[in-house]
Amino acid sequence: MKKKIALGAAYFAPFIAFAAGPNFIGVLQTIKDIFDVLIPFLITLAVLYFIYGVVRYILTQNDETAQKEARNIMINGVIALFVIVSVWGLVNVLITTFGLETSIPPSPAVPSL
């Protein structure tokens, strides 16, 4: 078991070393780019999950156990939204702290048809 952990650490050591060097800002920028694509999609999924719980809660007015399940779905949807927005905010705080907002080149304009 210790041998596998040591091999895994040796495998990822160059990535960690490059992240700690002058390329650290580039790594943060890549993380931000990934989150910029994923966050709207994940927020949409969390909102849809919450709405699904609300609909189930409304449709199961007479069944107490089904309402508890629907309530848990709604709570999980709200928790998912909180986590997603918190991670998004944390990444934006890191980007602002390291001054990456000024080093991002503007995106090219899309020609209109």
ABEGO torsion letter per residue (X at the ends): XAAAAAAAAAAAAAAAAAAABAAAAAAAAAAAAAAAAAAAAAAAAAAAAAAAAAAAAAABAABAAAAAAAAAAAAAAAAAAAAAAAAAAAAAAAAAAAGAAAABBBBBBBBBX
